[in-house]
Structure formats: C-alpha cells, structure tokens
Amino acid sequence: MAAAIGAGLPITDPTGNMIVDIGGGTTDVAVISLAGIVYSRSVRVAGNEMDDAIIQYIKRKYNLLIGRAPAEQCEYGDRLGLPLDER
C-alpha cells in the first residue's frame, strides 16, 4: 500500500492498480482498489530468474540475444508506477 501511495497511484478510485516489488529472493504482487488490497501474493521468483526469463522471451520472440543489463532495464521500465500513456 505504501508503494502505491508513494507512486501517486489513485488508490481510492474504483480501478485496479497493480504493484510489483521484485526483491532479492521473492517477488511481491498486490492489486489495490478503493483504498484496500484486493489481492496479494508473494512468490519465490526474484531478480536473476526474471532477467533469465526476459532474456529467453526476447530470444524466442524477436530472435535477438540480449545480456543481463538490458534485461534488468526491462524490469525497471515496468516498475515506474505510471499509467502506460504517461511513460
């Protein structure tokens, strides 16, 4: 909830806001709406595994090989806390 407030998301509106916290050992996901947590889950998939998944996805989808640094930048791009039309 604090991450959503800090990002300036409209948590009191009747729309869903997804917050994803990718940590060292776990990834926490929450959907917030009407000033409450609608759904939350913590999974044991973290940064390095996500980097590997992004690398494999880009390789399969675009036949392009990228390294860890660009894959990690893809993660950061999705963590801006901004609506898609404001990125």
PyMOL Python script that loads the backbone (N, CA, C, O; Angstrom):
from pymol import cmd

cmd.read_pdbstr("""\
ATOM      1  N   MET A   1       0.827  -1.176   0.000  1.00  0.00           N
ATOM      2  CA  MET A   1       0.000   0.000   0.000  1.00  0.00           C
ATOM      3  C   MET A   1       0.883   1.255   0.000  1.00  0.00           C
ATOM      4  O   MET A   1       0.588   2.228  -0.694  1.00  0.00           O
ATOM      5  N   ALA A   2       1.952   1.225   0.772  1.00  0.00           N
ATOM      6  CA  ALA A   2       2.851   2.382   0.844  1.00  0.00           C
ATOM      7  C   ALA A   2       3.486   2.676  -0.510  1.00  0.00           C
ATOM      8  O   ALA A   2       3.669   3.839  -0.868  1.00  0.00           O
ATOM      9  N   ALA A   3       3.823   1.635  -1.265  1.00  0.00           N
ATOM     10  CA  ALA A   3       4.422   1.835  -2.588  1.00  0.00           C
ATOM     11  C   ALA A   3       3.436   2.519  -3.525  1.00  0.00           C
ATOM     12  O   ALA A   3       3.827   3.390  -4.303  1.00  0.00           O
ATOM     13  N   ALA A   4       2.174   2.141  -3.463  1.00  0.00           N
ATOM     14  CA  ALA A   4       1.153   2.747  -4.320  1.00  0.00           C
ATOM     15  C   ALA A   4       0.951   4.216  -3.966  1.00  0.00           C
ATOM     16  O   ALA A   4       0.837   5.064  -4.851  1.00  0.00           O
ATOM     17  N   ILE A   5       0.909   4.506  -2.693  1.00  0.00           N
ATOM     18  CA  ILE A   5       0.752   5.892  -2.251  1.00  0.00           C
ATOM     19  C   ILE A   5       1.970   6.711  -2.660  1.00  0.00           C
ATOM     20  O   ILE A   5       1.833   7.824  -3.168  1.00  0.00           O
ATOM     21  N   GLY A   6       3.156   6.163  -2.438  1.00  0.00           N
ATOM     22  CA  GLY A   6       4.389   6.853  -2.798  1.00  0.00           C
ATOM     23  C   GLY A   6       4.506   7.110  -4.291  1.00  0.00           C
ATOM     24  O   GLY A   6       5.092   8.111  -4.703  1.00  0.00           O
ATOM     25  N   ALA A   7       3.955   6.218  -5.104  1.00  0.00           N
ATOM     26  CA  ALA A   7       3.993   6.385  -6.553  1.00  0.00           C
ATOM     27  C   ALA A   7       2.892   7.314  -7.049  1.00  0.00           C
ATOM     28  O   ALA A   7       2.841   7.649  -8.233  1.00  0.00           O
ATOM     29  N   GLY A   8       2.017   7.726  -6.146  1.00  0.00           N
ATOM     30  CA  GLY A   8       0.947   8.639  -6.526  1.00  0.00           C
ATOM     31  C   GLY A   8      -0.184   7.983  -7.297  1.00  0.00           C
ATOM     32  O   GLY A   8      -0.899   8.653  -8.042  1.00  0.00           O
ATOM     33  N   LEU A   9      -0.353   6.671  -7.124  1.00  0.00           N
ATOM     34  CA  LEU A   9      -1.429   5.973  -7.822  1.00  0.00           C
ATOM     35  C   LEU A   9      -2.774   6.322  -7.185  1.00  0.00           C
ATOM     36  O   LEU A   9      -2.847   6.581  -5.984  1.00  0.00           O
ATOM     37  N   PRO A  10      -3.830   6.328  -7.985  1.00  0.00           N
ATOM     38  CA  PRO A  10      -5.162   6.674  -7.462  1.00  0.00           C
ATOM     39  C   PRO A  10      -5.788   5.486  -6.714  1.00  0.00           C
ATOM     40  O   PRO A  10      -6.681   4.822  -7.238  1.00  0.00           O
ATOM     41  N   ILE A  11      -5.328   5.232  -5.519  1.00  0.00           N
ATOM     42  CA  ILE A  11      -5.742   4.021  -4.793  1.00  0.00           C
ATOM     43  C   ILE A  11      -7.189   4.067  -4.311  1.00  0.00           C
ATOM     44  O   ILE A  11      -7.755   3.022  -3.990  1.00  0.00           O
ATOM     45  N   THR A  12      -7.805   5.248  -4.251  1.00  0.00           N
ATOM     46  CA  THR A  12      -9.195   5.338  -3.799  1.00  0.00           C
ATOM     47  C   THR A  12     -10.194   5.200  -4.937  1.00  0.00           C
ATOM     48  O   THR A  12     -11.395   5.086  -4.692  1.00  0.00           O
ATOM     49  N   ASP A  13      -9.719   5.210  -6.176  1.00  0.00           N
ATOM     50  CA  ASP A  13     -10.607   5.072  -7.332  1.00  0.00           C
ATOM     51  C   ASP A  13     -11.078   3.630  -7.487  1.00  0.00           C
ATOM     52  O   ASP A  13     -10.421   2.703  -7.014  1.00  0.00           O
ATOM     53  N   PRO A  14     -12.226   3.443  -8.153  1.00  0.00           N
ATOM     54  CA  PRO A  14     -12.732   2.086  -8.378  1.00  0.00           C
ATOM     55  C   PRO A  14     -12.062   1.400  -9.581  1.00  0.00           C
ATOM     56  O   PRO A  14     -12.729   0.772 -10.403  1.00  0.00           O
ATOM     57  N   THR A  15     -10.753   1.533  -9.662  1.00  0.00           N
ATOM     58  CA  THR A  15      -9.978   0.855 -10.697  1.00  0.00           C
ATOM     59  C   THR A  15      -8.864   0.073 -10.018  1.00  0.00           C
ATOM     60  O   THR A  15      -8.462   0.408  -8.904  1.00  0.00           O
ATOM     61  N   GLY A  16      -8.370  -0.950 -10.668  1.00  0.00           N
ATOM     62  CA  GLY A  16      -7.302  -1.756 -10.095  1.00  0.00           C
ATOM     63  C   GLY A  16      -5.935  -1.162 -10.380  1.00  0.00           C
ATOM     64  O   GLY A  16      -5.677  -0.688 -11.486  1.00  0.00           O
ATOM     65  N   ASN A  17      -5.064  -1.186  -9.389  1.00  0.00           N
ATOM     66  CA  ASN A  17      -3.679  -0.751  -9.518  1.00  0.00           C
ATOM     67  C   ASN A  17      -2.797  -1.897  -9.061  1.00  0.00           C
ATOM     68  O   ASN A  17      -2.904  -2.348  -7.920  1.00  0.00           O
ATOM     69  N   MET A  18      -1.925  -2.374  -9.942  1.00  0.00           N
ATOM     70  CA  MET A  18      -1.053  -3.486  -9.594  1.00  0.00           C
ATOM     71  C   MET A  18       0.313  -2.966  -9.179  1.00  0.00           C
ATOM     72  O   MET A  18       0.921  -2.156  -9.878  1.00  0.00           O
ATOM     73  N   ILE A  19       0.783  -3.434  -8.051  1.00  0.00           N
ATOM     74  CA  ILE A  19       2.103  -3.094  -7.530  1.00  0.00           C
ATOM     75  C   ILE A  19       2.925  -4.375  -7.524  1.00  0.00           C
ATOM     76  O   ILE A  19       2.478  -5.402  -7.013  1.00  0.00           O
ATOM     77  N   VAL A  20       4.136  -4.315  -8.097  1.00  0.00           N
ATOM     78  CA  VAL A  20       5.030  -5.471  -8.131  1.00  0.00           C
ATOM     79  C   VAL A  20       6.352  -5.045  -7.508  1.00  0.00           C
ATOM     80  O   VAL A  20       6.985  -4.096  -7.972  1.00  0.00           O
ATOM     81  N   ASP A  21       6.767  -5.744  -6.462  1.00  0.00           N
ATOM     82  CA  ASP A  21       8.040  -5.482  -5.789  1.00  0.00           C
ATOM     83  C   ASP A  21       8.951  -6.676  -6.028  1.00  0.00           C
ATOM     84  O   ASP A  21       8.759  -7.748  -5.455  1.00  0.00           O
ATOM     85  N   ILE A  22       9.948  -6.471  -6.886  1.00  0.00           N
ATOM     86  CA  ILE A  22      10.875  -7.553  -7.214  1.00  0.00           C
ATOM     87  C   ILE A  22      12.074  -7.421  -6.291  1.00  0.00           C
ATOM     88  O   ILE A  22      12.880  -6.501  -6.436  1.00  0.00           O
ATOM     89  N   GLY A  23      12.191  -8.324  -5.359  1.00  0.00           N
ATOM     90  CA  GLY A  23      13.276  -8.281  -4.393  1.00  0.00           C
ATOM     91  C   GLY A  23      14.365  -9.282  -4.720  1.00  0.00           C
ATOM     92  O   GLY A  23      14.375  -9.889  -5.791  1.00  0.00           O
ATOM     93  N   GLY A  24      15.279  -9.445  -3.780  1.00  0.00           N
ATOM     94  CA  GLY A  24      16.399 -10.356  -3.962  1.00  0.00           C
ATOM     95  C   GLY A  24      16.005 -11.815  -3.947  1.00  0.00           C
ATOM     96  O   GLY A  24      16.597 -12.619  -4.667  1.00  0.00           O
ATOM     97  N   GLY A  25      15.014 -12.178  -3.142  1.00  0.00           N
ATOM     98  CA  GLY A  25      14.629 -13.577  -3.024  1.00  0.00           C
ATOM     99  C   GLY A  25      13.179 -13.854  -3.359  1.00  0.00           C
ATOM    100  O   GLY A  25      12.821 -14.991  -3.665  1.00  0.00           O
ATOM    101  N   THR A  26      12.333 -12.828  -3.306  1.00  0.00           N
ATOM    102  CA  THR A  26      10.918 -13.007  -3.608  1.00  0.00           C
ATOM    103  C   THR A  26      10.394 -11.838  -4.426  1.00  0.00           C
ATOM    104  O   THR A  26      11.000 -10.768  -4.477  1.00  0.00           O
ATOM    105  N   THR A  27       9.268 -12.065  -5.055  1.00  0.00           N
ATOM    106  CA  THR A  27       8.539 -11.018  -5.758  1.00  0.00           C
ATOM    107  C   THR A  27       7.169 -10.931  -5.110  1.00  0.00           C
ATOM    108  O   THR A  27       6.464 -11.933  -4.995  1.00  0.00           O
ATOM    109  N   ASP A  28       6.796  -9.735  -4.687  1.00  0.00           N
ATOM    110  CA  ASP A  28       5.500  -9.496  -4.062  1.00  0.00           C
ATOM    111  C   ASP A  28       4.617  -8.742  -5.044  1.00  0.00           C
ATOM    112  O   ASP A  28       5.045  -7.763  -5.656  1.00  0.00           O
ATOM    113  N   VAL A  29       3.377  -9.207  -5.190  1.00  0.00           N
ATOM    114  CA  VAL A  29       2.419  -8.597  -6.097  1.00  0.00           C
ATOM    115  C   VAL A  29       1.170  -8.264  -5.312  1.00  0.00           C
ATOM    116  O   VAL A  29       0.703  -9.070  -4.507  1.00  0.00           O
ATOM    117  N   ALA A  30       0.620  -7.072  -5.541  1.00  0.00           N
ATOM    118  CA  ALA A  30      -0.639  -6.685  -4.894  1.00  0.00           C
ATOM    119  C   ALA A  30      -1.483  -5.904  -5.882  1.00  0.00           C
ATOM    120  O   ALA A  30      -0.963  -5.131  -6.686  1.00  0.00           O
ATOM    121  N   VAL A  31      -2.792  -6.115  -5.815  1.00  0.00           N
ATOM    122  CA  VAL A  31      -3.741  -5.316  -6.580  1.00  0.00           C
ATOM    123  C   VAL A  31      -4.521  -4.503  -5.560  1.00  0.00           C
ATOM    124  O   VAL A  31      -5.087  -5.041  -4.609  1.00  0.00           O
ATOM    125  N   ILE A  32      -4.537  -3.186  -5.781  1.00  0.00           N
ATOM    126  CA  ILE A  32      -5.160  -2.254  -4.839  1.00  0.00           C
ATOM    127  C   ILE A  32      -6.287  -1.517  -5.546  1.00  0.00           C
ATOM    128  O   ILE A  32      -6.131  -1.068  -6.681  1.00  0.00           O
ATOM    129  N   SER A  33      -7.435  -1.395  -4.861  1.00  0.00           N
ATOM    130  CA  SER A  33      -8.575  -0.653  -5.383  1.00  0.00           C
ATOM    131  C   SER A  33      -9.423  -0.193  -4.213  1.00  0.00           C
ATOM    132  O   SER A  33      -9.524  -0.891  -3.204  1.00  0.00           O
ATOM    133  N   LEU A  34     -10.030   0.970  -4.339  1.00  0.00           N
ATOM    134  CA  LEU A  34     -10.903   1.530  -3.299  1.00  0.00           C
ATOM    135  C   LEU A  34     -10.214   1.545  -1.936  1.00  0.00           C
ATOM    136  O   LEU A  34     -10.823   1.205  -0.921  1.00  0.00           O
ATOM    137  N   ALA A  35      -8.943   1.940  -1.918  1.00  0.00           N
ATOM    138  CA  ALA A  35      -8.125   2.088  -0.715  1.00  0.00           C
ATOM    139  C   ALA A  35      -7.937   0.789   0.059  1.00  0.00           C
ATOM    140  O   ALA A  35      -7.688   0.819   1.264  1.00  0.00           O
ATOM    141  N   GLY A  36      -8.050  -0.343  -0.612  1.00  0.00           N
ATOM    142  CA  GLY A  36      -7.835  -1.628   0.035  1.00  0.00           C
ATOM    143  C   GLY A  36      -7.074  -2.577  -0.869  1.00  0.00           C
ATOM    144  O   GLY A  36      -7.015  -2.390  -2.085  1.00  0.00           O
ATOM    145  N   ILE A  37      -6.490  -3.600  -0.255  1.00  0.00           N
ATOM    146  CA  ILE A  37      -5.769  -4.618  -1.022  1.00  0.00           C
ATOM    147  C   ILE A  37      -6.771  -5.677  -1.460  1.00  0.00           C
ATOM    148  O   ILE A  37      -7.354  -6.373  -0.628  1.00  0.00           O
ATOM    149  N   VAL A  38      -6.966  -5.794  -2.759  1.00  0.00           N
ATOM    150  CA  VAL A  38      -7.915  -6.741  -3.315  1.00  0.00           C
ATOM    151  C   VAL A  38      -7.292  -8.131  -3.388  1.00  0.00           C
ATOM    152  O   VAL A  38      -7.957  -9.135  -3.132  1.00  0.00           O
ATOM    153  N   TYR A  39      -6.009  -8.178  -3.741  1.00  0.00           N
ATOM    154  CA  TYR A  39      -5.305  -9.449  -3.897  1.00  0.00           C
ATOM    155  C   TYR A  39      -3.830  -9.214  -3.629  1.00  0.00           C
ATOM    156  O   TYR A  39      -3.283  -8.180  -4.013  1.00  0.00           O
ATOM    157  N   SER A  40      -3.194 -10.155  -2.981  1.00  0.00           N
ATOM    158  CA  SER A  40      -1.740 -10.075  -2.810  1.00  0.00           C
ATOM    159  C   SER A  40      -1.157 -11.479  -2.816  1.00  0.00           C
ATOM    160  O   SER A  40      -1.791 -12.449  -2.400  1.00  0.00           O
ATOM    161  N   ARG A  41       0.070 -11.548  -3.303  1.00  0.00           N
ATOM    162  CA  ARG A  41       0.753 -12.836  -3.355  1.00  0.00           C
ATOM    163  C   ARG A  41       2.253 -12.610  -3.358  1.00  0.00           C
ATOM    164  O   ARG A  41       2.739 -11.627  -3.919  1.00  0.00           O
ATOM    165  N   SER A  42       2.975 -13.504  -2.741  1.00  0.00           N
ATOM    166  CA  SER A  42       4.422 -13.474  -2.716  1.00  0.00           C
ATOM    167  C   SER A  42       4.918 -14.784  -3.319  1.00  0.00           C
ATOM    168  O   SER A  42       4.496 -15.866  -2.911  1.00  0.00           O
ATOM    169  N   VAL A  43       5.823 -14.673  -4.298  1.00  0.00           N
ATOM    170  CA  VAL A  43       6.350 -15.871  -4.952  1.00  0.00           C
ATOM    171  C   VAL A  43       7.865 -15.880  -4.852  1.00  0.00           C
ATOM    172  O   VAL A  43       8.498 -14.828  -4.769  1.00  0.00           O
ATOM    173  N   ARG A  44       8.434 -17.056  -4.861  1.00  0.00           N
ATOM    174  CA  ARG A  44       9.886 -17.202  -4.739  1.00  0.00           C
ATOM    175  C   ARG A  44      10.577 -17.124  -6.093  1.00  0.00           C
ATOM    176  O   ARG A  44      11.358 -18.006  -6.449  1.00  0.00           O
ATOM    177  N   VAL A  45      10.295 -16.098  -6.824  1.00  0.00           N
ATOM    178  CA  VAL A  45      10.968 -15.809  -8.090  1.00  0.00           C
ATOM    179  C   VAL A  45      11.472 -14.392  -7.954  1.00  0.00           C
ATOM    180  O   VAL A  45      10.709 -13.482  -7.627  1.00  0.00           O
ATOM    181  N   ALA A  46      12.751 -14.203  -8.202  1.00  0.00           N
ATOM    182  CA  ALA A  46      13.312 -12.876  -7.970  1.00  0.00           C
ATOM    183  C   ALA A  46      14.104 -12.384  -9.171  1.00  0.00           C
ATOM    184  O   ALA A  46      14.013 -12.944 -10.263  1.00  0.00           O
ATOM    185  N   GLY A  47      14.869 -11.346  -8.959  1.00  0.00           N
ATOM    186  CA  GLY A  47      15.579 -10.618  -9.994  1.00  0.00           C
ATOM    187  C   GLY A  47      16.306 -11.439 -11.036  1.00  0.00           C
ATOM    188  O   GLY A  47      16.048 -11.280 -12.229  1.00  0.00           O
ATOM    189  N   ASN A  48      17.215 -12.320 -10.617  1.00  0.00           N
ATOM    190  CA  ASN A  48      18.015 -13.077 -11.594  1.00  0.00           C
ATOM    191  C   ASN A  48      17.162 -14.006 -12.442  1.00  0.00           C
ATOM    192  O   ASN A  48      17.383 -14.135 -13.646  1.00  0.00           O
ATOM    193  N   GLU A  49      16.192 -14.648 -11.816  1.00  0.00           N
ATOM    194  CA  GLU A  49      15.312 -15.536 -12.574  1.00  0.00           C
ATOM    195  C   GLU A  49      14.465 -14.742 -13.554  1.00  0.00           C
ATOM    196  O   GLU A  49      14.190 -15.206 -14.660  1.00  0.00           O
ATOM    197  N   MET A  50      14.053 -13.553 -13.155  1.00  0.00           N
ATOM    198  CA  MET A  50      13.278 -12.710 -14.062  1.00  0.00           C
ATOM    199  C   MET A  50      14.145 -12.232 -15.220  1.00  0.00           C
ATOM    200  O   MET A  50      13.689 -12.183 -16.363  1.00  0.00           O
ATOM    201  N   ASP A  51      15.392 -11.880 -14.927  1.00  0.00           N
ATOM    202  CA  ASP A  51      16.320 -11.493 -16.002  1.00  0.00           C
ATOM    203  C   ASP A  51      16.443 -12.622 -17.013  1.00  0.00           C
ATOM    204  O   ASP A  51      16.367 -12.389 -18.219  1.00  0.00           O
ATOM    205  N   ASP A  52      16.631 -13.843 -16.528  1.00  0.00           N
ATOM    206  CA  ASP A  52      16.755 -15.001 -17.414  1.00  0.00           C
ATOM    207  C   ASP A  52      15.493 -15.205 -18.241  1.00  0.00           C
ATOM    208  O   ASP A  52      15.576 -15.529 -19.426  1.00  0.00           O
ATOM    209  N   ALA A  53      14.323 -15.020 -17.630  1.00  0.00           N
ATOM    210  CA  ALA A  53      13.057 -15.182 -18.348  1.00  0.00           C
ATOM    211  C   ALA A  53      12.905 -14.114 -19.425  1.00  0.00           C
ATOM    212  O   ALA A  53      12.433 -14.408 -20.523  1.00  0.00           O
ATOM    213  N   ILE A  54      13.298 -12.883 -19.125  1.00  0.00           N
ATOM    214  CA  ILE A  54      13.224 -11.797 -20.114  1.00  0.00           C
ATOM    215  C   ILE A  54      14.170 -12.088 -21.275  1.00  0.00           C
ATOM    216  O   ILE A  54      13.804 -11.912 -22.437  1.00  0.00           O
ATOM    217  N   ILE A  55      15.394 -12.537 -20.959  1.00  0.00           N
ATOM    218  CA  ILE A  55      16.372 -12.875 -22.000  1.00  0.00           C
ATOM    219  C   ILE A  55      15.815 -13.957 -22.923  1.00  0.00           C
ATOM    220  O   ILE A  55      15.913 -13.841 -24.144  1.00  0.00           O
ATOM    221  N   GLN A  56      15.235 -15.003 -22.348  1.00  0.00           N
ATOM    222  CA  GLN A  56      14.685 -16.099 -23.155  1.00  0.00           C
ATOM    223  C   GLN A  56      13.492 -15.639 -23.982  1.00  0.00           C
ATOM    224  O   GLN A  56      13.342 -16.047 -25.133  1.00  0.00           O
ATOM    225  N   TYR A  57      12.642 -14.790 -23.402  1.00  0.00           N
ATOM    226  CA  TYR A  57      11.475 -14.278 -24.132  1.00  0.00           C
ATOM    227  C   TYR A  57      11.913 -13.468 -25.352  1.00  0.00           C
ATOM    228  O   TYR A  57      11.401 -13.678 -26.452  1.00  0.00           O
ATOM    229  N   ILE A  58      12.859 -12.541 -25.162  1.00  0.00           N
ATOM    230  CA  ILE A  58      13.344 -11.703 -26.262  1.00  0.00           C
ATOM    231  C   ILE A  58      13.991 -12.583 -27.341  1.00  0.00           C
ATOM    232  O   ILE A  58      13.847 -12.328 -28.536  1.00  0.00           O
ATOM    233  N   LYS A  59      14.704 -13.620 -26.893  1.00  0.00           N
ATOM    234  CA  LYS A  59      15.361 -14.531 -27.850  1.00  0.00           C
ATOM    235  C   LYS A  59      14.325 -15.291 -28.687  1.00  0.00           C
ATOM    236  O   LYS A  59      14.462 -15.405 -29.905  1.00  0.00           O
ATOM    237  N   ARG A  60      13.279 -15.813 -28.009  1.00  0.00           N
ATOM    238  CA  ARG A  60      12.246 -16.568 -28.726  1.00  0.00           C
ATOM    239  C   ARG A  60      11.394 -15.666 -29.618  1.00  0.00           C
ATOM    240  O   ARG A  60      11.145 -15.987 -30.780  1.00  0.00           O
ATOM    241  N   LYS A  61      10.955 -14.542 -29.071  1.00  0.00           N
ATOM    242  CA  LYS A  61      10.011 -13.678 -29.791  1.00  0.00           C
ATOM    243  C   LYS A  61      10.671 -12.899 -30.922  1.00  0.00           C
ATOM    244  O   LYS A  61      10.098 -12.778 -32.005  1.00  0.00           O
ATOM    245  N   TYR A  62      11.870 -12.369 -30.683  1.00  0.00           N
ATOM    246  CA  TYR A  62      12.500 -11.485 -31.658  1.00  0.00           C
ATOM    247  C   TYR A  62      13.788 -12.036 -32.269  1.00  0.00           C
ATOM    248  O   TYR A  62      14.427 -11.367 -33.082  1.00  0.00           O
ATOM    249  N   ASN A  63      14.171 -13.257 -31.878  1.00  0.00           N
ATOM    250  CA  ASN A  63      15.418 -13.864 -32.356  1.00  0.00           C
ATOM    251  C   ASN A  63      16.603 -12.922 -32.114  1.00  0.00           C
ATOM    252  O   ASN A  63      17.458 -12.727 -32.977  1.00  0.00           O
ATOM    253  N   LEU A  64      16.618 -12.350 -30.915  1.00  0.00           N
ATOM    254  CA  LEU A  64      17.631 -11.368 -30.534  1.00  0.00           C
ATOM    255  C   LEU A  64      18.201 -11.757 -29.181  1.00  0.00           C
ATOM    256  O   LEU A  64      17.451 -12.032 -28.244  1.00  0.00           O
ATOM    257  N   LEU A  65      19.508 -11.783 -29.075  1.00  0.00           N
ATOM    258  CA  LEU A  65      20.158 -12.131 -27.818  1.00  0.00           C
ATOM    259  C   LEU A  65      20.572 -10.855 -27.090  1.00  0.00           C
ATOM    260  O   LEU A  65      21.307 -10.028 -27.630  1.00  0.00           O
ATOM    261  N   ILE A  66      20.083 -10.709 -25.845  1.00  0.00           N
ATOM    262  CA  ILE A  66      20.465  -9.567 -25.013  1.00  0.00           C
ATOM    263  C   ILE A  66      21.131 -10.081 -23.747  1.00  0.00           C
ATOM    264  O   ILE A  66      20.979 -11.250 -23.394  1.00  0.00           O
ATOM    265  N   GLY A  67      21.855  -9.229 -23.075  1.00  0.00           N
ATOM    266  CA  GLY A  67      22.533  -9.599 -21.838  1.00  0.00           C
ATOM    267  C   GLY A  67      21.703  -9.264 -20.617  1.00  0.00           C
ATOM    268  O   GLY A  67      20.557  -8.829 -20.723  1.00  0.00           O
ATOM    269  N   ARG A  68      22.306  -9.475 -19.447  1.00  0.00           N
ATOM    270  CA  ARG A  68      21.601  -9.229 -18.188  1.00  0.00           C
ATOM    271  C   ARG A  68      21.257  -7.755 -17.967  1.00  0.00           C
ATOM    272  O   ARG A  68      20.178  -7.437 -17.465  1.00  0.00           O
ATOM    273  N   ALA A  69      22.169  -6.861 -18.339  1.00  0.00           N
ATOM    274  CA  ALA A  69      21.914  -5.434 -18.097  1.00  0.00           C
ATOM    275  C   ALA A  69      20.675  -4.942 -18.858  1.00  0.00           C
ATOM    276  O   ALA A  69      19.818  -4.298 -18.253  1.00  0.00           O
ATOM    277  N   PRO A  70      20.550  -5.221 -20.157  1.00  0.00           N
ATOM    278  CA  PRO A  70      19.324  -4.799 -20.853  1.00  0.00           C
ATOM    279  C   PRO A  70      18.069  -5.498 -20.308  1.00  0.00           C
ATOM    280  O   PRO A  70      16.997  -4.896 -20.250  1.00  0.00           O
ATOM    281  N   ALA A  71      18.209  -6.760 -19.913  1.00  0.00           N
ATOM    282  CA  ALA A  71      17.061  -7.478 -19.345  1.00  0.00           C
ATOM    283  C   ALA A  71      16.625  -6.820 -18.041  1.00  0.00           C
ATOM    284  O   ALA A  71      15.431  -6.683 -17.776  1.00  0.00           O
ATOM    285  N   GLU A  72      17.592  -6.418 -17.234  1.00  0.00           N
ATOM    286  CA  GLU A  72      17.266  -5.752 -15.974  1.00  0.00           C
ATOM    287  C   GLU A  72      16.619  -4.398 -16.236  1.00  0.00           C
ATOM    288  O   GLU A  72      15.731  -3.983 -15.491  1.00  0.00           O
ATOM    289  N   GLN A  73      17.053  -3.706 -17.283  1.00  0.00           N
ATOM    290  CA  GLN A  73      16.434  -2.426 -17.633  1.00  0.00           C
ATOM    291  C   GLN A  73      14.973  -2.626 -18.047  1.00  0.00           C
ATOM    292  O   GLN A  73      14.140  -1.752 -17.807  1.00  0.00           O
ATOM    293  N   CYS A  74      14.661  -3.750 -18.655  1.00  0.00           N
ATOM    294  CA  CYS A  74      13.265  -4.056 -18.991  1.00  0.00           C
ATOM    295  C   CYS A  74      12.434  -4.156 -17.718  1.00  0.00           C
ATOM    296  O   CYS A  74      11.293  -3.695 -17.686  1.00  0.00           O
ATOM    297  N   GLU A  75      12.991  -4.751 -16.675  1.00  0.00           N
ATOM    298  CA  GLU A  75      12.295  -4.832 -15.388  1.00  0.00           C
ATOM    299  C   GLU A  75      12.020  -3.439 -14.854  1.00  0.00           C
ATOM    300  O   GLU A  75      10.904  -3.145 -14.423  1.00  0.00           O
ATOM    301  N   TYR A  76      13.026  -2.580 -14.880  1.00  0.00           N
ATOM    302  CA  TYR A  76      12.873  -1.233 -14.335  1.00  0.00           C
ATOM    303  C   TYR A  76      11.834  -0.437 -15.096  1.00  0.00           C
ATOM    304  O   TYR A  76      11.117   0.370 -14.505  1.00  0.00           O
ATOM    305  N   GLY A  77      11.742  -0.649 -16.387  1.00  0.00           N
ATOM    306  CA  GLY A  77      10.760   0.070 -17.186  1.00  0.00           C
ATOM    307  C   GLY A  77       9.343  -0.208 -16.752  1.00  0.00           C
ATOM    308  O   GLY A  77       8.480   0.661 -16.874  1.00  0.00           O
ATOM    309  N   ASP A  78       9.079  -1.405 -16.245  1.00  0.00           N
ATOM    310  CA  ASP A  78       7.741  -1.754 -15.794  1.00  0.00           C
ATOM    311  C   ASP A  78       7.484  -1.365 -14.350  1.00  0.00           C
ATOM    312  O   ASP A  78       6.372  -1.546 -13.855  1.00  0.00           O
ATOM    313  N   ARG A  79       8.475  -0.842 -13.672  1.00  0.00           N
ATOM    314  CA  ARG A  79       8.308  -0.503 -12.264  1.00  0.00           C
ATOM    315  C   ARG A  79       8.205   1.004 -12.039  1.00  0.00           C
ATOM    316  O   ARG A  79       8.499   1.480 -10.942  1.00  0.00           O
ATOM    317  N   LEU A  80       7.804   1.742 -13.031  1.00  0.00           N
ATOM    318  CA  LEU A  80       7.759   3.185 -12.875  1.00  0.00           C
ATOM    319  C   LEU A  80       6.553   3.661 -12.082  1.00  0.00           C
ATOM    320  O   LEU A  80       6.572   4.769 -11.544  1.00  0.00           O
ATOM    321  N   GLY A  81       5.515   2.858 -11.998  1.00  0.00           N
ATOM    322  CA  GLY A  81       4.336   3.275 -11.266  1.00  0.00           C
ATOM    323  C   GLY A  81       3.542   4.336 -12.006  1.00  0.00           C
ATOM    324  O   GLY A  81       2.810   5.108 -11.386  1.00  0.00           O
ATOM    325  N   LEU A  82       3.676   4.382 -13.316  1.00  0.00           N
ATOM    326  CA  LEU A  82       2.960   5.371 -14.118  1.00  0.00           C
ATOM    327  C   LEU A  82       1.972   4.666 -15.036  1.00  0.00           C
ATOM    328  O   LEU A  82       2.234   3.549 -15.483  1.00  0.00           O
ATOM    329  N   PRO A  83       0.835   5.307 -15.323  1.00  0.00           N
ATOM    330  CA  PRO A  83      -0.051   4.739 -16.330  1.00  0.00           C
ATOM    331  C   PRO A  83       0.688   4.624 -17.652  1.00  0.00           C
ATOM    332  O   PRO A  83       1.594   5.412 -17.925  1.00  0.00           O
ATOM    333  N   LEU A  84       0.316   3.662 -18.469  1.00  0.00           N
ATOM    334  CA  LEU A  84       1.034   3.388 -19.717  1.00  0.00           C
ATOM    335  C   LEU A  84       1.087   4.597 -20.637  1.00  0.00           C
ATOM    336  O   LEU A  84       2.073   4.767 -21.353  1.00  0.00           O
ATOM    337  N   ASP A  85       0.062   5.441 -20.643  1.00  0.00           N
ATOM    338  CA  ASP A  85       0.073   6.586 -21.542  1.00  0.00           C
ATOM    339  C   ASP A  85       0.964   7.725 -21.061  1.00  0.00           C
ATOM    340  O   ASP A  85       1.143   8.706 -21.784  1.00  0.00           O
ATOM    341  N   GLU A  86       1.532   7.619 -19.845  1.00  0.00           N
ATOM    342  CA  GLU A  86       2.409   8.653 -19.317  1.00  0.00           C
ATOM    343  C   GLU A  86       3.876   8.253 -19.323  1.00  0.00           C
ATOM    344  O   GLU A  86       4.712   9.004 -18.821  1.00  0.00           O
ATOM    345  N   ARG A  87       4.215   7.089 -19.877  1.00  0.00           N
ATOM    346  CA  ARG A  87       5.603   6.637 -19.880  1.00  0.00           C
ATOM    347  C   ARG A  87       6.354   7.214 -21.036  1.00  0.00           C
ATOM    348  O   ARG A  87       7.543   6.940 -21.198  1.00  0.00           O
TER     349      ARG A  87
END
""", "prot")
cmd.dss("prot")
cmd.show_as("cartoon", "prot")
cmd.util.cbc("prot")
cmd.orient("prot")
